[in-house]
Amino acid sequence: MPKKKKVKKTKKVKKAKKIKDQKKLKPSIKSLEKKSGIPGADEKPEIKKIKKQATEKRIYNLKDYVVYPKHGVGKITAIEKANIGGIDIQFYKVLVEKEKLNLTVPINQQSKLRPIASINQINKCVTILKTKPKIKRTMWSRRAQEYDQKINSGKIYELAEVVKDLNKNTDIIADQSYSERQLFEKAYERLKSEFEAVLKSSPEEVQKKMDKALGRLQISESAE
């Protein structure tokens, strides 16, 4: 009987020693955290809030040309301040000469204005005008609505597309419906005014450049 008790005791001692050795071999959670930088399961990682980037406000100067989407090219004639409801508001006075409009645009409402196009953008517009018009089979009322939205979007490439798609290569009124001609002239004049501002050319020179790209000069020359 005493011998059996001794065997049991030695087994327990061996088992305890084995567990102790295993503990020595296994690195602690804290030591792993220090080495790898990974927090333990019970520790919540710190979540950093990403701050939204502040919207950049473009500052325009006097006599700068800008584009107001619904009215086209305008010129900044004044930068004024006013106190409305105890709040100081700074705004631009924009003259749209083609439509004889004086607009008041608060400086913090930058989405309503854009700078005039660059030379590269004008050149791309000329390329668009030279391409073949897209012929859509949808109802005219729907197409007219789409064209009107493009004209008032303030995007110069969309404006050039409308001019190109509605161009009939002729000045004969019978070849276009009244509403179609109205939309064409509206888009044409908007694009022409931006060409004038960017290229610093006369209306006659700009018209000649646009008509050449549209193939309208060939018709007029053959008629002569």
CYANA upper distance limits for C-alpha pairs under 8 A (distance plus 0.5 A):
  1 MET  CA      5 LYS  CA      7.12
  2 PRO  CA      6 LYS  CA      6.90
  3 LYS  CA      7 VAL  CA      7.00
  4 LYS  CA      8 LYS  CA      6.90
  5 LYS  CA      9 LYS  CA      6.76
  6 LYS  CA     10 THR  CA      6.80
  7 VAL  CA     11 LYS  CA      6.78
  8 LYS  CA     12 LYS  CA      6.88
  9 LYS  CA     13 VAL  CA      6.77
 10 THR  CA     14 LYS  CA      6.65
 11 LYS  CA     15 LYS  CA      6.68
 12 LYS  CA     16 ALA  CA      6.65
 13 VAL  CA     17 LYS  CA      6.64
 14 LYS  CA     18 LYS  CA      6.63
 15 LYS  CA     19 ILE  CA      6.87
 16 ALA  CA     20 LYS  CA      6.69
 17 LYS  CA     21 ASP  CA      6.68
 18 LYS  CA     22 GLN  CA      6.75
 19 ILE  CA     23 LYS  CA      6.73
 20 LYS  CA     24 LYS  CA      6.92
 21 ASP  CA     25 LEU  CA      6.88
 22 GLN  CA     26 LYS  CA      6.72
 23 LYS  CA     27 PRO  CA      8.18
 27 PRO  CA     31 SER  CA      6.94
 27 PRO  CA     32 LEU  CA      7.31
 28 SER  CA     32 LEU  CA      6.91
 29 ILE  CA     33 GLU  CA      6.65
 29 ILE  CA     40 GLY  CA      7.43
 30 LYS  CA     34 LYS  CA      6.79
 30 LYS  CA     40 GLY  CA      8.32
 31 SER  CA     35 LYS  CA      6.84
 32 LEU  CA     36 SER  CA      6.40
 32 LEU  CA     37 GLY  CA      8.10
 32 LEU  CA     38 ILE  CA      8.19
 33 GLU  CA     37 GLY  CA      5.39
 33 GLU  CA     38 ILE  CA      5.64
 33 GLU  CA     39 PRO  CA      6.23
 33 GLU  CA     40 GLY  CA      7.42
 34 LYS  CA     38 ILE  CA      8.30
 39 PRO  CA     43 GLU  CA      6.52
 39 PRO  CA     44 LYS  CA      8.00
 39 PRO  CA     45 PRO  CA      7.28
 40 GLY  CA     44 LYS  CA      8.46
 57 LYS  CA    108 ASN  CA      7.65
 57 LYS  CA    110 GLN  CA      7.07
 58 ARG  CA    110 GLN  CA      7.66
 59 ILE  CA    107 ILE  CA      8.45
 60 TYR  CA     64 ASP  CA      6.94
 60 TYR  CA     76 ILE  CA      8.44
 61 ASN  CA     76 ILE  CA      7.68
 62 LEU  CA     76 ILE  CA      5.85
 62 LEU  CA     77 THR  CA      6.37
 62 LEU  CA     78 ALA  CA      6.64
 62 LEU  CA     79 ILE  CA      7.70
 63 LYS  CA     75 LYS  CA      6.24
 63 LYS  CA     76 ILE  CA      5.53
 63 LYS  CA     77 THR  CA      6.40
 64 ASP  CA     75 LYS  CA      6.25
 64 ASP  CA     76 ILE  CA      6.03
 65 TYR  CA     73 VAL  CA      7.26
 65 TYR  CA     74 GLY  CA      6.21
 65 TYR  CA     75 LYS  CA      5.06
 65 TYR  CA     76 ILE  CA      6.97
 65 TYR  CA    115 PRO  CA      7.36
 65 TYR  CA    116 ILE  CA      6.78
 65 TYR  CA    197 ALA  CA      7.63
 66 VAL  CA     73 VAL  CA      6.25
 66 VAL  CA     74 GLY  CA      5.93
 66 VAL  CA     75 LYS  CA      6.69
 66 VAL  CA     76 ILE  CA      7.92
 66 VAL  CA    113 LEU  CA      6.93
 66 VAL  CA    114 ARG  CA      6.23
 66 VAL  CA    115 PRO  CA      5.23
 66 VAL  CA    116 ILE  CA      5.83
 67 VAL  CA     71 HIS  CA      8.19
 67 VAL  CA     72 GLY  CA      5.73
 67 VAL  CA     73 VAL  CA      4.94
 67 VAL  CA     74 GLY  CA      6.48
 67 VAL  CA    113 LEU  CA      6.13
 67 VAL  CA    114 ARG  CA      5.75
 67 VAL  CA    115 PRO  CA      6.63
 67 VAL  CA    116 ILE  CA      6.54
 67 VAL  CA    154 GLY  CA      7.41
 68 TYR  CA     72 GLY  CA      5.68
 68 TYR  CA     73 VAL  CA      6.85
 68 TYR  CA     74 GLY  CA      7.53
 68 TYR  CA    112 LYS  CA      6.54
 68 TYR  CA    113 LEU  CA      5.53
 68 TYR  CA    114 ARG  CA      7.34
 68 TYR  CA    154 GLY  CA      7.24
 69 PRO  CA    112 LYS  CA      7.41
 69 PRO  CA    113 LEU  CA      7.62
 69 PRO  CA    151 ILE  CA      8.43
 69 PRO  CA    152 ASN  CA      5.69
 69 PRO  CA    153 SER  CA      5.98
 69 PRO  CA    154 GLY  CA      4.37
 69 PRO  CA    155 LYS  CA      8.18
 70 LYS  CA    151 ILE  CA      8.31
 70 LYS  CA    152 ASN  CA      5.20
 70 LYS  CA    153 SER  CA      7.66
 70 LYS  CA    154 GLY  CA      7.49
 71 HIS  CA     96 VAL  CA      7.66
 71 HIS  CA     99 GLU  CA      7.98
 71 HIS  CA    152 ASN  CA      7.98
 72 GLY  CA     96 VAL  CA      7.73
 72 GLY  CA    154 GLY  CA      7.67
 72 GLY  CA    190 ARG  CA      6.24
 72 GLY  CA    193 SER  CA      8.43
 72 GLY  CA    194 GLU  CA      8.44
 73 VAL  CA     96 VAL  CA      6.68
 73 VAL  CA    116 ILE  CA      8.16
 73 VAL  CA    190 ARG  CA      7.72
 73 VAL  CA    193 SER  CA      7.00
 73 VAL  CA    194 GLU  CA      6.63
 74 GLY  CA     94 VAL  CA      6.26
 74 GLY  CA     95 LEU  CA      5.64
 74 GLY  CA     96 VAL  CA      4.68
 74 GLY  CA     97 GLU  CA      7.22
 75 LYS  CA     94 VAL  CA      5.84
 75 LYS  CA     95 LEU  CA      5.66
 75 LYS  CA     96 VAL  CA      7.05
 76 ILE  CA     92 TYR  CA      7.03
 76 ILE  CA     93 LYS  CA      6.21
 76 ILE  CA     94 VAL  CA      5.00
 76 ILE  CA     95 LEU  CA      6.88
 77 THR  CA     92 TYR  CA      8.17
 77 THR  CA     93 LYS  CA      6.11
 77 THR  CA     94 VAL  CA      6.37
 77 THR  CA     95 LEU  CA      7.07
 78 ALA  CA     92 TYR  CA      6.44
 78 ALA  CA     93 LYS  CA      5.54
 78 ALA  CA     94 VAL  CA      7.92
 79 ILE  CA     90 GLN  CA      7.69
 79 ILE  CA     91 PHE  CA      6.34
 79 ILE  CA     92 TYR  CA      5.21
 79 ILE  CA     93 LYS  CA      6.73
 80 GLU  CA     90 GLN  CA      6.26
 80 GLU  CA     91 PHE  CA      6.06
 80 GLU  CA     92 TYR  CA      6.93
 80 GLU  CA     93 LYS  CA      8.05
 81 LYS  CA     88 ASP  CA      7.30
 81 LYS  CA     89 ILE  CA      6.10
 81 LYS  CA     90 GLN  CA      4.88
 81 LYS  CA     91 PHE  CA      6.80
 82 ALA  CA     88 ASP  CA      6.25
 82 ALA  CA     89 ILE  CA      5.81
 82 ALA  CA     90 GLN  CA      6.97
 83 ASN  CA     87 ILE  CA      5.80
 83 ASN  CA     88 ASP  CA      4.94
 83 ASN  CA     89 ILE  CA      6.52
 84 ILE  CA     88 ASP  CA      6.96
 84 ILE  CA     89 ILE  CA      7.49
 89 ILE  CA    106 PRO  CA      7.50
 89 ILE  CA    107 ILE  CA      8.50
 90 GLN  CA    106 PRO  CA      6.46
 90 GLN  CA    107 ILE  CA      6.36
 91 PHE  CA    104 THR  CA      7.04
 91 PHE  CA    105 VAL  CA      5.87
 91 PHE  CA    106 PRO  CA      4.46
 91 PHE  CA    107 ILE  CA      5.35
 92 TYR  CA    103 LEU  CA      8.41
 92 TYR  CA    104 THR  CA      6.27
 92 TYR  CA    105 VAL  CA      5.66
 92 TYR  CA    106 PRO  CA      6.71
 92 TYR  CA    107 ILE  CA      6.99
 93 LYS  CA    102 ASN  CA      7.19
 93 LYS  CA    103 LEU  CA      6.19
 93 LYS  CA    104 THR  CA      5.41
 93 LYS  CA    105 VAL  CA      7.07
 94 VAL  CA    102 ASN  CA      6.14
 94 VAL  CA    103 LEU  CA      5.43
 94 VAL  CA    104 THR  CA      6.90
 94 VAL  CA    105 VAL  CA      7.94
 95 LEU  CA    100 LYS  CA      7.73
 95 LEU  CA    101 LEU  CA      6.29
 95 LEU  CA    102 ASN  CA      5.17
 95 LEU  CA    103 LEU  CA      6.83
 96 VAL  CA    100 LYS  CA      6.22
 96 VAL  CA    101 LEU  CA      5.56
 96 VAL  CA    102 ASN  CA      6.89
 96 VAL  CA    103 LEU  CA      8.15
 97 GLU  CA    101 LEU  CA      7.06
105 VAL  CA    109 GLN  CA      7.50
105 VAL  CA    112 LYS  CA      8.25
106 PRO  CA    110 GLN  CA      8.40
109 GLN  CA    113 LEU  CA      8.37
110 GLN  CA    114 ARG  CA      8.05
114 ARG  CA    154 GLY  CA      8.50
116 ILE  CA    194 GLU  CA      7.36
116 ILE  CA    197 ALA  CA      8.21
116 ILE  CA    198 VAL  CA      7.46
117 ALA  CA    121 GLN  CA      6.35
117 ALA  CA    122 ILE  CA      7.14
117 ALA  CA    156 ILE  CA      8.04
117 ALA  CA    194 GLU  CA      7.92
117 ALA  CA    198 VAL  CA      7.23
118 SER  CA    122 ILE  CA      6.88
118 SER  CA    198 VAL  CA      7.39
119 ILE  CA    123 ASN  CA      6.71
119 ILE  CA    198 VAL  CA      7.36
119 ILE  CA    199 LEU  CA      7.92
120 ASN  CA    124 LYS  CA      6.76
121 GLN  CA    125 CYS  CA      6.74
122 ILE  CA    126 VAL  CA      6.89
122 ILE  CA    195 PHE  CA      7.36
122 ILE  CA    198 VAL  CA      8.43
123 ASN  CA    127 THR  CA      6.94
124 LYS  CA    128 ILE  CA      6.82
124 LYS  CA    157 TYR  CA      8.47
125 CYS  CA    129 LEU  CA      6.74
125 CYS  CA    156 ILE  CA      8.04
125 CYS  CA    157 TYR  CA      6.61
125 CYS  CA    160 ALA  CA      6.31
126 VAL  CA    130 LYS  CA      6.93
126 VAL  CA    210 MET  CA      7.59
126 VAL  CA    213 ALA  CA      6.70
127 THR  CA    131 THR  CA      7.25
127 THR  CA    213 ALA  CA      8.12
128 ILE  CA    157 TYR  CA      8.29
128 ILE  CA    160 ALA  CA      6.99
128 ILE  CA    161 GLU  CA      7.09
128 ILE  CA    164 LYS  CA      7.65
129 LEU  CA    160 ALA  CA      6.87
129 LEU  CA    161 GLU  CA      7.59
129 LEU  CA    163 VAL  CA      7.77
129 LEU  CA    164 LYS  CA      5.58
129 LEU  CA    210 MET  CA      8.13
129 LEU  CA    213 ALA  CA      6.16
129 LEU  CA    214 LEU  CA      6.02
130 LYS  CA    164 LYS  CA      8.14
130 LYS  CA    213 ALA  CA      5.51
130 LYS  CA    214 LEU  CA      6.14
130 LYS  CA    215 GLY  CA      8.16
131 THR  CA    164 LYS  CA      7.95
132 LYS  CA    164 LYS  CA      7.94
132 LYS  CA    165 ASP  CA      8.23
133 PRO  CA    164 LYS  CA      6.12
133 PRO  CA    165 ASP  CA      4.79
133 PRO  CA    166 LEU  CA      7.95
133 PRO  CA    167 ASN  CA      8.20
134 LYS  CA    165 ASP  CA      6.25
135 ILE  CA    165 ASP  CA      7.89
136 LYS  CA    143 ARG  CA      8.46
138 THR  CA    142 ARG  CA      7.41
138 THR  CA    143 ARG  CA      7.24
139 MET  CA    143 ARG  CA      6.91
140 TRP  CA    144 ALA  CA      6.32
141 SER  CA    145 GLN  CA      6.81
142 ARG  CA    146 GLU  CA      6.90
143 ARG  CA    147 TYR  CA      6.65
144 ALA  CA    148 ASP  CA      6.60
144 ALA  CA    180 GLU  CA      8.04
144 ALA  CA    183 LEU  CA      8.29
145 GLN  CA    149 GLN  CA      6.75
146 GLU  CA    150 LYS  CA      6.81
147 TYR  CA    151 ILE  CA      6.72
147 TYR  CA    162 VAL  CA      6.62
147 TYR  CA    183 LEU  CA      7.98
148 ASP  CA    152 ASN  CA      6.79
148 ASP  CA    183 LEU  CA      7.68
149 GLN  CA    153 SER  CA      6.46
150 LYS  CA    154 GLY  CA      8.04
150 LYS  CA    155 LYS  CA      7.88
150 LYS  CA    158 GLU  CA      6.05
150 LYS  CA    159 LEU  CA      6.66
150 LYS  CA    162 VAL  CA      7.80
151 ILE  CA    155 LYS  CA      8.25
151 ILE  CA    158 GLU  CA      7.53
151 ILE  CA    159 LEU  CA      5.82
151 ILE  CA    162 VAL  CA      7.85
151 ILE  CA    186 LYS  CA      8.43
151 ILE  CA    187 ALA  CA      6.51
153 SER  CA    158 GLU  CA      8.32
154 GLY  CA    159 LEU  CA      8.17
155 LYS  CA    159 LEU  CA      6.86
156 ILE  CA    160 ALA  CA      6.73
156 ILE  CA    191 LEU  CA      7.74
157 TYR  CA    161 GLU  CA      6.76
158 GLU  CA    162 VAL  CA      6.91
159 LEU  CA    163 VAL  CA      6.99
159 LEU  CA    187 ALA  CA      6.57
159 LEU  CA    190 ARG  CA      8.35
159 LEU  CA    191 LEU  CA      7.12
160 ALA  CA    164 LYS  CA      6.65
160 ALA  CA    187 ALA  CA      8.17
160 ALA  CA    191 LEU  CA      7.34
161 GLU  CA    165 ASP  CA      6.48
162 VAL  CA    166 LEU  CA      6.51
162 VAL  CA    184 PHE  CA      7.68
162 VAL  CA    187 ALA  CA      7.13
163 VAL  CA    167 ASN  CA      6.37
163 VAL  CA    184 PHE  CA      6.33
163 VAL  CA    187 ALA  CA      6.35
163 VAL  CA    188 TYR  CA      6.25
164 LYS  CA    214 LEU  CA      7.46
166 LEU  CA    180 GLU  CA      7.66
166 LEU  CA    181 ARG  CA      8.35
166 LEU  CA    183 LEU  CA      8.48
166 LEU  CA    184 PHE  CA      6.21
167 ASN  CA    184 PHE  CA      7.51
167 ASN  CA    214 LEU  CA      7.75
168 LYS  CA    175 ASP  CA      7.86
168 LYS  CA    176 GLN  CA      8.20
169 ASN  CA    214 LEU  CA      7.34
169 ASN  CA    215 GLY  CA      6.54
169 ASN  CA    216 ARG  CA      5.21
169 ASN  CA    219 ILE  CA      7.37
170 THR  CA    175 ASP  CA      8.35
170 THR  CA    216 ARG  CA      6.72
170 THR  CA    219 ILE  CA      7.10
170 THR  CA    220 SER  CA      8.41
172 ILE  CA    176 GLN  CA      8.24
173 ILE  CA    177 SER  CA      8.14
173 ILE  CA    181 ARG  CA      8.38
176 GLN  CA    180 GLU  CA      6.57
176 GLN  CA    181 ARG  CA      6.38
177 SER  CA    181 ARG  CA      6.61
178 TYR  CA    182 GLN  CA      6.67
179 SER  CA    183 LEU  CA      6.77
180 GLU  CA    184 PHE  CA      6.73
181 ARG  CA    185 GLU  CA      6.60
182 GLN  CA    186 LYS  CA      6.64
183 LEU  CA    187 ALA  CA      6.66
184 PHE  CA    188 TYR  CA      6.37
185 GLU  CA    189 GLU  CA      6.46
186 LYS  CA    190 ARG  CA      6.75
187 ALA  CA    191 LEU  CA      6.66
188 TYR  CA    192 LYS  CA      6.46
189 GLU  CA    193 SER  CA      6.54
190 ARG  CA    194 GLU  CA      7.07
191 LEU  CA    195 PHE  CA      6.76
192 LYS  CA    196 GLU  CA      6.71
192 LYS  CA    203 PRO  CA      8.12
192 LYS  CA    206 VAL  CA      7.11
192 LYS  CA    207 GLN  CA      7.41
192 LYS  CA    210 MET  CA      8.23
193 SER  CA    197 ALA  CA      6.85
193 SER  CA    203 PRO  CA      8.39
194 GLU  CA    198 VAL  CA      6.64
195 PHE  CA    199 LEU  CA      6.27
195 PHE  CA    200 LYS  CA      8.27
195 PHE  CA    201 SER  CA      8.41
195 PHE  CA    206 VAL  CA      7.09
196 GLU  CA    200 LYS  CA      5.77
196 GLU  CA    201 SER  CA      5.73
196 GLU  CA    202 SER  CA      6.98
196 GLU  CA    203 PRO  CA      6.94
196 GLU  CA    206 VAL  CA      6.80
197 ALA  CA    201 SER  CA      7.95
201 SER  CA    205 GLU  CA      6.76
201 SER  CA    206 VAL  CA      6.92
202 SER  CA    206 VAL  CA      6.84
203 PRO  CA    207 GLN  CA      6.51
204 GLU  CA    208 LYS  CA      6.72
205 GLU  CA    209 LYS  CA      6.80
206 VAL  CA    210 MET  CA      6.69
207 GLN  CA    211 ASP  CA      6.43
208 LYS  CA    212 LYS  CA      6.51
208 LYS  CA    217 LEU  CA      8.06
209 LYS  CA    213 ALA  CA      6.95
210 MET  CA    214 LEU  CA      6.74
211 ASP  CA    215 GLY  CA      6.43
211 ASP  CA    216 ARG  CA      5.41
211 ASP  CA    217 LEU  CA      6.17
212 LYS  CA    216 ARG  CA      6.54
212 LYS  CA    217 LEU  CA      5.86
212 LYS  CA    218 GLN  CA      8.09
215 GLY  CA    219 ILE  CA      7.80
216 ARG  CA    220 SER  CA      7.11
217 LEU  CA    221 GLU  CA      6.52
218 GLN  CA    222 SER  CA      6.64
219 ILE  CA    223 ALA  CA      6.71
220 SER  CA    224 GLU  CA      6.91
